[in-house]
């Protein structure tokens, strides 16, 4: 079964063709990151306007000459204007082609990056840690479609903490990756450094929740209006990263001990963080660890197609109202 996946939950415009939930036939992503870098972050209206321009060319490139059996599209969570671009396009194509739509939750989609182009798929029951700019969640998966939320952040997401701390250090957009790169420079020079400057909120509490707002406050107090040289700034970046990673890994190990899963899955944009991947690889030994390639951690449509295949809940296109404007545009395909 070949599925056309469409992903427009934030600032990326993505389309992919996925076969039987595991094989990537095509995976195309158009980004407007250069524009957002100029404004210091994603402005929702600007992101949606760029996606309107990109959505048809991206789908055309991903589609090629392939015949598809269904259309999968992200329906949330995300920026409402951006989501509408993807959903209305999917509805229009469904109307034109008579092809069923499979709606996909964006966070569930992230988890299914672990099923793509792997020699061995994860086994159930599984635990999944979804870490992104807007979410930090732990879920227990008994099977496809049987997912239980067991813990998460009570305030800010880990990715949001990365981004805001990067801003405090004066780092450019995208903040999180730039902070991680700066931290890596310090770790390369000081591999045995003791990094314990900042607090690890809730790390010793007997639950599977996190809190990162206090960490941001601690970084603000440490940085203040001080001037740092590059070495000092890189050390603070490493301290921030280590505090976040320590919290994520400690609670993940606690969850593994409690649930004893066969697989532990890392997912989400922050899953591309090198330090997090390294520490989990060292610390997790009681279960099989699955980590997607870094390119599949950030927003793309491949995992949307995979999630749709394993969680098919088709929507009849005849019950949807497609946009006339998009119908005309989509006919160009």
Secondary structure by P-SEA (a helix, b strand, c coil): cbbbbbbccccccbbbbbcccccccbbbbbbaaaaaaaaccccaaaaaaaaaacaaaaaaaaaccccccbbbbbcccccaaaaaaaaaaaaaaaaaacbbbbbbcaaaaaaacccccccccccccbbbbbbcccccbbbbbccccccccccccccccaaaaaaaaaaaaccccccaaaaaaaaaaaaaacccccccccccccccccccccccaaaaaaaaaaaccccccaaaaaaaaaaaaaaaaaaaaaaaaaaaaaccccbbbbbccccccaaaaaaaaaccccbbbbbcccccccccaaaaaaaaaacccccccccbbbbaaaaaaaccc
